[in-house]
Amino acid sequence: MADNSALLSLLGLCKKANKLSCGHDAAVESIHSGQAEICLMSSDSSQRLRDEIKREISMSKREIQFCVTDSTMDEIGHAVRLRSAVITVNDSGFAKSVSKLTHNERREENEC
């Protein structure tokens, strides 16, 4: 299992660098605008929301990584100062680091 605190710290850095979109509307906008590099879902996000975000990603015609993390909405909220079930990382460098940290975390189907 990946180090959850390392992922949360990195998400905090992404937020400070203004390279994170938090929440449904902001995440969908970043997906459609081509900014999103990776989309992360909290472990307690609903299946309906996961399916909706996957649909948005497939409609964007871009390859955006999708991952369900081991972090809850509250844990993510504490790290980025905004409680959210869905976030996107909008920087390729940060996205690569996030991907490495989530590599061993729980996956949704074959994503992440």
MODELLER restraints for C-alpha pairs under 7 A, 6 or more apart:
rsr = mdl.restraints
at = mdl.atoms
rsr.add(forms.Gaussian(group=physical.xy_distance, feature=features.Distance(at['CA:1:A'], at['CA:104:A']), mean=5.50, stdev=0.5))
rsr.add(forms.Gaussian(group=physical.xy_distance, feature=features.Distance(at['CA:1:A'], at['CA:105:A']), mean=5.46, stdev=0.5))
rsr.add(forms.Gaussian(group=physical.xy_distance, feature=features.Distance(at['CA:2:A'], at['CA:101:A']), mean=5.99, stdev=0.5))
rsr.add(forms.Gaussian(group=physical.xy_distance, feature=features.Distance(at['CA:2:A'], at['CA:102:A']), mean=6.35, stdev=0.5))
rsr.add(forms.Gaussian(group=physical.xy_distance, feature=features.Distance(at['CA:2:A'], at['CA:104:A']), mean=5.53, stdev=0.5))
rsr.add(forms.Gaussian(group=physical.xy_distance, feature=features.Distance(at['CA:2:A'], at['CA:105:A']), mean=5.61, stdev=0.5))
rsr.add(forms.Gaussian(group=physical.xy_distance, feature=features.Distance(at['CA:4:A'], at['CA:71:A']), mean=6.89, stdev=0.5))
rsr.add(forms.Gaussian(group=physical.xy_distance, feature=features.Distance(at['CA:7:A'], at['CA:98:A']), mean=6.58, stdev=0.5))
rsr.add(forms.Gaussian(group=physical.xy_distance, feature=features.Distance(at['CA:7:A'], at['CA:101:A']), mean=6.15, stdev=0.5))
rsr.add(forms.Gaussian(group=physical.xy_distance, feature=features.Distance(at['CA:8:A'], at['CA:76:A']), mean=6.55, stdev=0.5))
rsr.add(forms.Gaussian(group=physical.xy_distance, feature=features.Distance(at['CA:8:A'], at['CA:79:A']), mean=5.62, stdev=0.5))
rsr.add(forms.Gaussian(group=physical.xy_distance, feature=features.Distance(at['CA:9:A'], at['CA:79:A']), mean=6.56, stdev=0.5))
rsr.add(forms.Gaussian(group=physical.xy_distance, feature=features.Distance(at['CA:11:A'], at['CA:79:A']), mean=6.76, stdev=0.5))
rsr.add(forms.Gaussian(group=physical.xy_distance, feature=features.Distance(at['CA:11:A'], at['CA:80:A']), mean=6.54, stdev=0.5))
rsr.add(forms.Gaussian(group=physical.xy_distance, feature=features.Distance(at['CA:12:A'], at['CA:79:A']), mean=5.23, stdev=0.5))
rsr.add(forms.Gaussian(group=physical.xy_distance, feature=features.Distance(at['CA:12:A'], at['CA:80:A']), mean=4.93, stdev=0.5))
rsr.add(forms.Gaussian(group=physical.xy_distance, feature=features.Distance(at['CA:14:A'], at['CA:20:A']), mean=5.67, stdev=0.5))
rsr.add(forms.Gaussian(group=physical.xy_distance, feature=features.Distance(at['CA:14:A'], at['CA:94:A']), mean=6.93, stdev=0.5))
rsr.add(forms.Gaussian(group=physical.xy_distance, feature=features.Distance(at['CA:15:A'], at['CA:80:A']), mean=6.04, stdev=0.5))
rsr.add(forms.Gaussian(group=physical.xy_distance, feature=features.Distance(at['CA:19:A'], at['CA:89:A']), mean=5.92, stdev=0.5))
rsr.add(forms.Gaussian(group=physical.xy_distance, feature=features.Distance(at['CA:19:A'], at['CA:90:A']), mean=4.92, stdev=0.5))
rsr.add(forms.Gaussian(group=physical.xy_distance, feature=features.Distance(at['CA:19:A'], at['CA:91:A']), mean=5.92, stdev=0.5))
rsr.add(forms.Gaussian(group=physical.xy_distance, feature=features.Distance(at['CA:20:A'], at['CA:87:A']), mean=6.81, stdev=0.5))
rsr.add(forms.Gaussian(group=physical.xy_distance, feature=features.Distance(at['CA:20:A'], at['CA:88:A']), mean=5.69, stdev=0.5))
rsr.add(forms.Gaussian(group=physical.xy_distance, feature=features.Distance(at['CA:20:A'], at['CA:89:A']), mean=4.74, stdev=0.5))
rsr.add(forms.Gaussian(group=physical.xy_distance, feature=features.Distance(at['CA:20:A'], at['CA:90:A']), mean=5.73, stdev=0.5))
rsr.add(forms.Gaussian(group=physical.xy_distance, feature=features.Distance(at['CA:21:A'], at['CA:27:A']), mean=5.30, stdev=0.5))
rsr.add(forms.Gaussian(group=physical.xy_distance, feature=features.Distance(at['CA:21:A'], at['CA:30:A']), mean=6.90, stdev=0.5))
rsr.add(forms.Gaussian(group=physical.xy_distance, feature=features.Distance(at['CA:21:A'], at['CA:87:A']), mean=5.43, stdev=0.5))
rsr.add(forms.Gaussian(group=physical.xy_distance, feature=features.Distance(at['CA:21:A'], at['CA:88:A']), mean=5.13, stdev=0.5))
rsr.add(forms.Gaussian(group=physical.xy_distance, feature=features.Distance(at['CA:21:A'], at['CA:89:A']), mean=6.59, stdev=0.5))
rsr.add(forms.Gaussian(group=physical.xy_distance, feature=features.Distance(at['CA:22:A'], at['CA:84:A']), mean=6.12, stdev=0.5))
rsr.add(forms.Gaussian(group=physical.xy_distance, feature=features.Distance(at['CA:22:A'], at['CA:86:A']), mean=6.34, stdev=0.5))
rsr.add(forms.Gaussian(group=physical.xy_distance, feature=features.Distance(at['CA:22:A'], at['CA:87:A']), mean=4.51, stdev=0.5))
rsr.add(forms.Gaussian(group=physical.xy_distance, feature=features.Distance(at['CA:22:A'], at['CA:88:A']), mean=6.73, stdev=0.5))
rsr.add(forms.Gaussian(group=physical.xy_distance, feature=features.Distance(at['CA:23:A'], at['CA:84:A']), mean=5.17, stdev=0.5))
rsr.add(forms.Gaussian(group=physical.xy_distance, feature=features.Distance(at['CA:23:A'], at['CA:85:A']), mean=6.59, stdev=0.5))
rsr.add(forms.Gaussian(group=physical.xy_distance, feature=features.Distance(at['CA:23:A'], at['CA:86:A']), mean=5.40, stdev=0.5))
rsr.add(forms.Gaussian(group=physical.xy_distance, feature=features.Distance(at['CA:23:A'], at['CA:87:A']), mean=5.96, stdev=0.5))
rsr.add(forms.Gaussian(group=physical.xy_distance, feature=features.Distance(at['CA:24:A'], at['CA:86:A']), mean=6.13, stdev=0.5))
rsr.add(forms.Gaussian(group=physical.xy_distance, feature=features.Distance(at['CA:27:A'], at['CA:86:A']), mean=6.87, stdev=0.5))
rsr.add(forms.Gaussian(group=physical.xy_distance, feature=features.Distance(at['CA:27:A'], at['CA:87:A']), mean=5.77, stdev=0.5))
rsr.add(forms.Gaussian(group=physical.xy_distance, feature=features.Distance(at['CA:27:A'], at['CA:88:A']), mean=5.59, stdev=0.5))
rsr.add(forms.Gaussian(group=physical.xy_distance, feature=features.Distance(at['CA:28:A'], at['CA:56:A']), mean=6.85, stdev=0.5))
rsr.add(forms.Gaussian(group=physical.xy_distance, feature=features.Distance(at['CA:30:A'], at['CA:36:A']), mean=5.21, stdev=0.5))
rsr.add(forms.Gaussian(group=physical.xy_distance, feature=features.Distance(at['CA:31:A'], at['CA:57:A']), mean=6.47, stdev=0.5))
rsr.add(forms.Gaussian(group=physical.xy_distance, feature=features.Distance(at['CA:31:A'], at['CA:60:A']), mean=6.69, stdev=0.5))
rsr.add(forms.Gaussian(group=physical.xy_distance, feature=features.Distance(at['CA:32:A'], at['CA:60:A']), mean=5.68, stdev=0.5))
rsr.add(forms.Gaussian(group=physical.xy_distance, feature=features.Distance(at['CA:35:A'], at['CA:90:A']), mean=5.16, stdev=0.5))
rsr.add(forms.Gaussian(group=physical.xy_distance, feature=features.Distance(at['CA:36:A'], at['CA:64:A']), mean=6.86, stdev=0.5))
rsr.add(forms.Gaussian(group=physical.xy_distance, feature=features.Distance(at['CA:36:A'], at['CA:88:A']), mean=5.67, stdev=0.5))
rsr.add(forms.Gaussian(group=physical.xy_distance, feature=features.Distance(at['CA:36:A'], at['CA:89:A']), mean=5.78, stdev=0.5))
rsr.add(forms.Gaussian(group=physical.xy_distance, feature=features.Distance(at['CA:36:A'], at['CA:90:A']), mean=4.51, stdev=0.5))
rsr.add(forms.Gaussian(group=physical.xy_distance, feature=features.Distance(at['CA:37:A'], at['CA:64:A']), mean=5.40, stdev=0.5))
rsr.add(forms.Gaussian(group=physical.xy_distance, feature=features.Distance(at['CA:37:A'], at['CA:65:A']), mean=6.70, stdev=0.5))
rsr.add(forms.Gaussian(group=physical.xy_distance, feature=features.Distance(at['CA:37:A'], at['CA:89:A']), mean=5.78, stdev=0.5))
rsr.add(forms.Gaussian(group=physical.xy_distance, feature=features.Distance(at['CA:37:A'], at['CA:90:A']), mean=5.40, stdev=0.5))
rsr.add(forms.Gaussian(group=physical.xy_distance, feature=features.Distance(at['CA:37:A'], at['CA:91:A']), mean=6.35, stdev=0.5))
rsr.add(forms.Gaussian(group=physical.xy_distance, feature=features.Distance(at['CA:37:A'], at['CA:92:A']), mean=6.07, stdev=0.5))
rsr.add(forms.Gaussian(group=physical.xy_distance, feature=features.Distance(at['CA:37:A'], at['CA:95:A']), mean=6.04, stdev=0.5))
rsr.add(forms.Gaussian(group=physical.xy_distance, feature=features.Distance(at['CA:38:A'], at['CA:64:A']), mean=5.36, stdev=0.5))
rsr.add(forms.Gaussian(group=physical.xy_distance, feature=features.Distance(at['CA:38:A'], at['CA:65:A']), mean=4.59, stdev=0.5))
rsr.add(forms.Gaussian(group=physical.xy_distance, feature=features.Distance(at['CA:38:A'], at['CA:66:A']), mean=6.00, stdev=0.5))
rsr.add(forms.Gaussian(group=physical.xy_distance, feature=features.Distance(at['CA:38:A'], at['CA:88:A']), mean=5.62, stdev=0.5))
rsr.add(forms.Gaussian(group=physical.xy_distance, feature=features.Distance(at['CA:38:A'], at['CA:89:A']), mean=5.43, stdev=0.5))
rsr.add(forms.Gaussian(group=physical.xy_distance, feature=features.Distance(at['CA:38:A'], at['CA:95:A']), mean=5.94, stdev=0.5))
rsr.add(forms.Gaussian(group=physical.xy_distance, feature=features.Distance(at['CA:39:A'], at['CA:64:A']), mean=6.95, stdev=0.5))
rsr.add(forms.Gaussian(group=physical.xy_distance, feature=features.Distance(at['CA:39:A'], at['CA:65:A']), mean=6.04, stdev=0.5))
rsr.add(forms.Gaussian(group=physical.xy_distance, feature=features.Distance(at['CA:39:A'], at['CA:66:A']), mean=4.85, stdev=0.5))
rsr.add(forms.Gaussian(group=physical.xy_distance, feature=features.Distance(at['CA:39:A'], at['CA:67:A']), mean=6.32, stdev=0.5))
rsr.add(forms.Gaussian(group=physical.xy_distance, feature=features.Distance(at['CA:39:A'], at['CA:87:A']), mean=5.85, stdev=0.5))
rsr.add(forms.Gaussian(group=physical.xy_distance, feature=features.Distance(at['CA:39:A'], at['CA:88:A']), mean=4.37, stdev=0.5))
rsr.add(forms.Gaussian(group=physical.xy_distance, feature=features.Distance(at['CA:39:A'], at['CA:89:A']), mean=6.54, stdev=0.5))
rsr.add(forms.Gaussian(group=physical.xy_distance, feature=features.Distance(at['CA:40:A'], at['CA:66:A']), mean=6.04, stdev=0.5))
rsr.add(forms.Gaussian(group=physical.xy_distance, feature=features.Distance(at['CA:40:A'], at['CA:67:A']), mean=4.98, stdev=0.5))
rsr.add(forms.Gaussian(group=physical.xy_distance, feature=features.Distance(at['CA:40:A'], at['CA:68:A']), mean=5.79, stdev=0.5))
rsr.add(forms.Gaussian(group=physical.xy_distance, feature=features.Distance(at['CA:40:A'], at['CA:69:A']), mean=6.56, stdev=0.5))
rsr.add(forms.Gaussian(group=physical.xy_distance, feature=features.Distance(at['CA:40:A'], at['CA:86:A']), mean=5.76, stdev=0.5))
rsr.add(forms.Gaussian(group=physical.xy_distance, feature=features.Distance(at['CA:40:A'], at['CA:87:A']), mean=5.33, stdev=0.5))
rsr.add(forms.Gaussian(group=physical.xy_distance, feature=features.Distance(at['CA:40:A'], at['CA:88:A']), mean=6.08, stdev=0.5))
rsr.add(forms.Gaussian(group=physical.xy_distance, feature=features.Distance(at['CA:41:A'], at['CA:67:A']), mean=6.18, stdev=0.5))
rsr.add(forms.Gaussian(group=physical.xy_distance, feature=features.Distance(at['CA:41:A'], at['CA:68:A']), mean=4.61, stdev=0.5))
rsr.add(forms.Gaussian(group=physical.xy_distance, feature=features.Distance(at['CA:41:A'], at['CA:69:A']), mean=6.01, stdev=0.5))
rsr.add(forms.Gaussian(group=physical.xy_distance, feature=features.Distance(at['CA:41:A'], at['CA:85:A']), mean=5.55, stdev=0.5))
rsr.add(forms.Gaussian(group=physical.xy_distance, feature=features.Distance(at['CA:41:A'], at['CA:86:A']), mean=4.60, stdev=0.5))
rsr.add(forms.Gaussian(group=physical.xy_distance, feature=features.Distance(at['CA:41:A'], at['CA:87:A']), mean=6.60, stdev=0.5))
rsr.add(forms.Gaussian(group=physical.xy_distance, feature=features.Distance(at['CA:42:A'], at['CA:68:A']), mean=5.95, stdev=0.5))
rsr.add(forms.Gaussian(group=physical.xy_distance, feature=features.Distance(at['CA:42:A'], at['CA:69:A']), mean=5.51, stdev=0.5))
rsr.add(forms.Gaussian(group=physical.xy_distance, feature=features.Distance(at['CA:42:A'], at['CA:70:A']), mean=6.82, stdev=0.5))
rsr.add(forms.Gaussian(group=physical.xy_distance, feature=features.Distance(at['CA:42:A'], at['CA:71:A']), mean=5.49, stdev=0.5))
rsr.add(forms.Gaussian(group=physical.xy_distance, feature=features.Distance(at['CA:42:A'], at['CA:72:A']), mean=4.99, stdev=0.5))
rsr.add(forms.Gaussian(group=physical.xy_distance, feature=features.Distance(at['CA:42:A'], at['CA:73:A']), mean=5.52, stdev=0.5))
rsr.add(forms.Gaussian(group=physical.xy_distance, feature=features.Distance(at['CA:42:A'], at['CA:85:A']), mean=4.90, stdev=0.5))
rsr.add(forms.Gaussian(group=physical.xy_distance, feature=features.Distance(at['CA:42:A'], at['CA:86:A']), mean=6.41, stdev=0.5))
rsr.add(forms.Gaussian(group=physical.xy_distance, feature=features.Distance(at['CA:43:A'], at['CA:68:A']), mean=6.00, stdev=0.5))
rsr.add(forms.Gaussian(group=physical.xy_distance, feature=features.Distance(at['CA:43:A'], at['CA:69:A']), mean=5.52, stdev=0.5))
rsr.add(forms.Gaussian(group=physical.xy_distance, feature=features.Distance(at['CA:43:A'], at['CA:70:A']), mean=5.21, stdev=0.5))
rsr.add(forms.Gaussian(group=physical.xy_distance, feature=features.Distance(at['CA:43:A'], at['CA:71:A']), mean=5.55, stdev=0.5))
rsr.add(forms.Gaussian(group=physical.xy_distance, feature=features.Distance(at['CA:43:A'], at['CA:72:A']), mean=5.15, stdev=0.5))
rsr.add(forms.Gaussian(group=physical.xy_distance, feature=features.Distance(at['CA:44:A'], at['CA:72:A']), mean=5.60, stdev=0.5))
rsr.add(forms.Gaussian(group=physical.xy_distance, feature=features.Distance(at['CA:44:A'], at['CA:73:A']), mean=6.69, stdev=0.5))
rsr.add(forms.Gaussian(group=physical.xy_distance, feature=features.Distance(at['CA:45:A'], at['CA:85:A']), mean=5.37, stdev=0.5))
rsr.add(forms.Gaussian(group=physical.xy_distance, feature=features.Distance(at['CA:57:A'], at['CA:64:A']), mean=6.63, stdev=0.5))
rsr.add(forms.Gaussian(group=physical.xy_distance, feature=features.Distance(at['CA:65:A'], at['CA:111:A']), mean=6.76, stdev=0.5))
rsr.add(forms.Gaussian(group=physical.xy_distance, feature=features.Distance(at['CA:65:A'], at['CA:112:A']), mean=6.01, stdev=0.5))
rsr.add(forms.Gaussian(group=physical.xy_distance, feature=features.Distance(at['CA:66:A'], at['CA:111:A']), mean=5.52, stdev=0.5))
rsr.add(forms.Gaussian(group=physical.xy_distance, feature=features.Distance(at['CA:66:A'], at['CA:112:A']), mean=5.53, stdev=0.5))
rsr.add(forms.Gaussian(group=physical.xy_distance, feature=features.Distance(at['CA:67:A'], at['CA:107:A']), mean=6.12, stdev=0.5))
rsr.add(forms.Gaussian(group=physical.xy_distance, feature=features.Distance(at['CA:67:A'], at['CA:108:A']), mean=6.48, stdev=0.5))
rsr.add(forms.Gaussian(group=physical.xy_distance, feature=features.Distance(at['CA:67:A'], at['CA:111:A']), mean=5.88, stdev=0.5))
rsr.add(forms.Gaussian(group=physical.xy_distance, feature=features.Distance(at['CA:67:A'], at['CA:112:A']), mean=4.70, stdev=0.5))
rsr.add(forms.Gaussian(group=physical.xy_distance, feature=features.Distance(at['CA:68:A'], at['CA:106:A']), mean=6.65, stdev=0.5))
rsr.add(forms.Gaussian(group=physical.xy_distance, feature=features.Distance(at['CA:68:A'], at['CA:107:A']), mean=5.78, stdev=0.5))
rsr.add(forms.Gaussian(group=physical.xy_distance, feature=features.Distance(at['CA:68:A'], at['CA:108:A']), mean=5.93, stdev=0.5))
rsr.add(forms.Gaussian(group=physical.xy_distance, feature=features.Distance(at['CA:69:A'], at['CA:102:A']), mean=6.91, stdev=0.5))
rsr.add(forms.Gaussian(group=physical.xy_distance, feature=features.Distance(at['CA:69:A'], at['CA:105:A']), mean=6.37, stdev=0.5))
rsr.add(forms.Gaussian(group=physical.xy_distance, feature=features.Distance(at['CA:69:A'], at['CA:106:A']), mean=6.35, stdev=0.5))
rsr.add(forms.Gaussian(group=physical.xy_distance, feature=features.Distance(at['CA:70:A'], at['CA:105:A']), mean=6.54, stdev=0.5))
rsr.add(forms.Gaussian(group=physical.xy_distance, feature=features.Distance(at['CA:70:A'], at['CA:106:A']), mean=6.55, stdev=0.5))
rsr.add(forms.Gaussian(group=physical.xy_distance, feature=features.Distance(at['CA:73:A'], at['CA:83:A']), mean=5.62, stdev=0.5))
rsr.add(forms.Gaussian(group=physical.xy_distance, feature=features.Distance(at['CA:73:A'], at['CA:84:A']), mean=5.35, stdev=0.5))
rsr.add(forms.Gaussian(group=physical.xy_distance, feature=features.Distance(at['CA:73:A'], at['CA:85:A']), mean=5.28, stdev=0.5))
rsr.add(forms.Gaussian(group=physical.xy_distance, feature=features.Distance(at['CA:74:A'], at['CA:83:A']), mean=5.86, stdev=0.5))
rsr.add(forms.Gaussian(group=physical.xy_distance, feature=features.Distance(at['CA:76:A'], at['CA:83:A']), mean=6.31, stdev=0.5))
rsr.add(forms.Gaussian(group=physical.xy_distance, feature=features.Distance(at['CA:76:A'], at['CA:84:A']), mean=6.82, stdev=0.5))
rsr.add(forms.Gaussian(group=physical.xy_distance, feature=features.Distance(at['CA:77:A'], at['CA:83:A']), mean=3.66, stdev=0.5))
rsr.add(forms.Gaussian(group=physical.xy_distance, feature=features.Distance(at['CA:77:A'], at['CA:84:A']), mean=6.16, stdev=0.5))
rsr.add(forms.Gaussian(group=physical.xy_distance, feature=features.Distance(at['CA:89:A'], at['CA:95:A']), mean=5.92, stdev=0.5))
rsr.add(forms.Gaussian(group=physical.xy_distance, feature=features.Distance(at['CA:103:A'], at['CA:112:A']), mean=6.50, stdev=0.5))
